[in-house]
Amino acid sequence: MKQTSRWKLSLVIQDIKRDRWLYLLLIPGILYFLLFKYVPMWGLVMAFQDYKPHLGFIDSPWVGMKHFARFFTEPQFWNLFRNTLLLAVYNLVFFFPLPIILALMLNEVRKEMFKRFVQTFLYLPHFVSWVVAVGIFYVLLTTEGGIVNEIIAKMGMERVPFLLSEDWFRTMILSQSIWKEAGWGMIIFLAALSGVDVQQYEAARMDGAGRWRQLWHITLPAIRSTIVILFILRLGSFLDTGFEHIFLMLNSMNREVGEVFDTYVYVKGLTQAQYSYSAAVGLFKSLVGLVLVLGANWLAKKTGEEGVY
């Protein structure tokens, strides 16, 4: 038994020596996750303390589940939960499938120059910051001088207060997310589609299969595992609706439908210095994401998919 263990250890050491330069390339990524993902997790103890900066983590008094109890009994809780859940569901239902659809459509284009142009045109907005993206929408949709409202007025209709309306808030958030990120998400699925064996399409055409048959029986099964993995990962950030995006779109007129957990944590944690309470809210969000990931991964395994782990 000991000889077997030593033999396996020697093989591992040999592999590391042989591929030492590849392992060196891992160091920046490992350091990033250690410094910015794992070390900050020590701060989660704040959620169970009345944290005082001058006392630090060790000397701050422990209060157990006090902040969680306060959060769940807050009058704002159900409104925050509803707003966050609705935006999360909208993103999952409408935003998540769109990069897949775009990739499938673009994969059918045969002219490479046109294909590359459309691909570049679609993913360029990803490199625009949310400040600029929201500013563009403000210029387009503002009541006085906005291009959209000017067109509406020219058509003899009443101007629409898009930026101040509660009814339009979620639609604008979703449309902005789609415009900015759908093209970028499409790249992953295009990469997965590039690995599909062309001979399968040729064989399908010889058997009389049309474009729709090929799409259903060859293309979609080829990227199914990618879709499942990205869906599971998406569930991990299910309640993360994007602080910067929401915060920039919030105003006094739409706050009732726009306030979400992310903006609530900012207000309580940074502007009101309730560090322990905001840490408890953040931990609740993370636990929801963890449960969803574990559940989705278990379900994927049960249905024969690979899952994340």
Disulfide bonds with the S-S distance in Angstrom:
none
